[in-house]
Amino acid sequence: MEAQITSFRRSKRVIKGNQMIIKLLDIDKRLEASRLVGKKVVWKSPAGKEITGEIISAHGNKGCVRARFEKGMPGQAVFNKVKVG
């Protein structure tokens, strides 16, 4: 399943470097998104390295999810595609 990274998880002053908000391209409801909790997420860098993560919860009501990655994600990952599954 394909998805797109939309943003870092953040608050007013703090950005979580290893958590991202991901929009799933074919899911548009919170209930459908919450069924994916525990699935693996893989982002491939332009250099070919893979950074893996896991979906930890749904985010909002439009089918977005929060994913925690193994280490800090670079800013170039925002708006790139990831694979869920």
Secondary structure, DSSP 4 states (H G I P E B T S, - for coil): -EEEEEEEEE-SS-EEEEEEEEEETT--SHHHHHTTTT-EEEEE-TTS-EEEEEEEEEETTTTEEEEEESSPPPGGGTT-EEEE-
